[in-house]
Amino acid sequence: MFKEFKEFAMKGNVVDMAVGIIIGAAFGAIVNSLVTDIVMPIIGAATGGLDFSSRYLLLKDGMPPAPYATIAAAKAAGAVTINIGVFISLALNFLLVALVLFMMIKGINQLRRTPPPALAPPPPTNEERLLGEIRDLLKAGR
């Protein structure tokens, strides 16, 4: 049974999939940082300093009652919240990942569709050039 598992785990497809998952996780972290650290502050500045990451709707007070400075403070008090800012960040994260993947796949498909450039024929060898001259002389002699 161990031998079968080893054969399965070492197949090319399984190893390729594992590498893809690891790279995808790292790529997800990069995109998450892009959204959290670059895009959302720009959107916040454009909306007058609104920090989306701490935006929430309070459904039920906790103990002590509202107001709460942050989502973490509301959760610590036992309040029930809808975390709008977190959702917006994750939605932007998804859209950026989808856009980047679309552009990558589009580029790969374009590379596959483009035929390789035609190579210029090599120059004639000395033998071919001499045979051509002989042919031309024979034609002229008739």
Secondary structure, DSSP 8 states (H G I E B T S, - for coil): -HHHHHHHHTSHHHHHHHHHHHHHHHHHHHHHHIIIIIIHHHHHHHTTS--GGG--EEEE--SS-S--SSHHHHHHTT-EEE-HHHHHHHHHHHHHHHHHHHHHHHHHHHHHHS-----------HHHHHHHHHHHHHHHH-
